[in-house]
Amino acid sequence: MIEYLKKGVLVDVVANVFKTMAKLEVRPNIASPNILPVAVMVGLGGDEKRMAVIMRMGEALALRSAGAMLEDKTMSWGPAAEDA
């Protein structure tokens, strides 16, 4: 897994998932000392390699991402947002 981080592969994969599924441009903020309130897990799989990436983000980005995936510009917290 460390080799993927060093090569930036996971950063690229996560950015592509957000771009494809939510039409959002995102980038990591590894230097941020803040613990953000929302934890999001993205499962990745291909061939025999499987992994999950857990990201932390603010509420605004979490709701914006969920709303974009579900095509709901007025997304608020609830089962649909949590599932997205």
N, C-alpha and C positions, 0 to 999 in steps of 0.2 A: 504494500500500500504506500509506503514512504516513497518508493520510486515514482509512483504516479503523481504524488504531491510535488516532488522535485521537478518533474517535467511539466507541471502545470496541467496535466491531463484532466484531473478532477475539476479544476477551475473551468476549463474549456467545456467539459461535459455539462456541468451545472449551468453555465451560461447559455449553452445551446438548448438545454431543456427549458429554461425560462423563456428564451427567445421563441422557441417553437410552440410551446404550450400556452404561454401567456403574452406573447408579443412584447416582452419587457427586456430591456438591456440591463443586466446586473453585473456587478463586479464585487469581489470579496473585499472586506475591510478587516484584514487580519490584525492590523495594529490597534483596532478599537478595544479599549479596556472595559467598555460597558458590556454588561450581560444583558442581552436583548430578551424581551419577554416571550417571544414565540419561538418554539422549536419546531422545525419542519424536517421530515425525513423523506428523502428521495431514494427509491430503490433503483439500482442499476443492474442490468443483467445482459449477458451475451455469451454465447458458447457455454463454457463451464465456469466462467468467472461471474460471481455475483457479489454485490456489496451494497451497502446503504450509506448515504451521505447525510449527516445530520447538520442542519444549518440553523443558526439563530438569526432572527430578524425582528424588526419593529412591527408593531400592529399595523401601521399604515401599509407597509410593503406586503405583509401577509394578506391583508384584505384586498389590496389591489391585485395581487397575484391570483388569489382565489376568484375574484370577480372577473378577471381577464380570462381565466380558464373556463369559467362557466357563463361567460358573456353576460354578466350582471354588473353594471356600473354602480349600482347602489348596494353592493355586498355589505352585509353586517354579520356580526358573530352569530353563529348558529350551526346546526348540523351540516348544512351545505358547505359553509366556509371551512369547517373543521375537516370534512371529508376531502375537499379540494386540496 
